[in-house]
C-alpha cells in the first residue's frame, strides 16, 4: 500500500516539510510505503492513481492550486482515496472546493503552548489504543462547514474550554481525516500522537 505526502521545503514560511517527512515515513513504516514530495505537479489523476492515501502538510502560501490540480485531488478522494491533513495541511482551504472536502477552515490561533489532548470518541477505530497525551503546539481555531457531518475524534483543552483537535468524515467514496497538532518536529515524537497519525492514515486508506 502506498501513500503520497506533500509539503513545502525551500519555500516554507512557517512549516518546513524537512524532518517532518521522515517522521511520517517512519510512523507508517511496515504498514504504508510513504513517498514524500514537494512537487505540487504530483496532483494529477495519473500520478495519484497508484496511491491509497494522500497526506497534506502543505504550507499556508497565498497561491491557490490550479483548477486541474484541485480537480485531481477532489476526484482522488471522491473515488475512494484517503485524505489525511496534518496541522497546516488544512491550508488546502485556499481553494473553496478543497475546504469543503476537508469540512472546516483554519481561522486563527492563540500563542503556542502546552495542550492536553482528550479522546472524545474512544470507540472509533481511529482512536483504538490511543491514550490522552500532551503536545506543545499552536491551538488552532476552526470554522466548520455546516453541511458536512463530521465526527469529532479528539479535543484539546485551552483557556478552560475544549476545542476540536481531530475529526473525520466521508467524501464521496473516500475518507477524510484532519489532525490539528504538528507545528514542529517535537509533536511527531509524542507516542500518543504517533499512534493517532498511524490509525488515521490506515483508516483513511481503508486498511482498518
Buried (B, 14 or more C-beta within 10 A) or exposed (E): BEBBBBBBBEEBEEBBBBEBBBBBBEBBEEBBEBBBBBEBEBBBBEBBEEBBBBBBBBBBEEEBBEEEBBBBBBBBBEEEBBBBBBBBBBBBBBBEBBBBBBBBBBEEBEEEEEBBBEBBBEEBEBBBEBEEBBBBBBBBBBEBBEEBEBBBBBBBBBEEEBBBBBBBBEBBEBBBBBBBBBBBEEBBEBEBBBBBBBBBBBBBBBBB
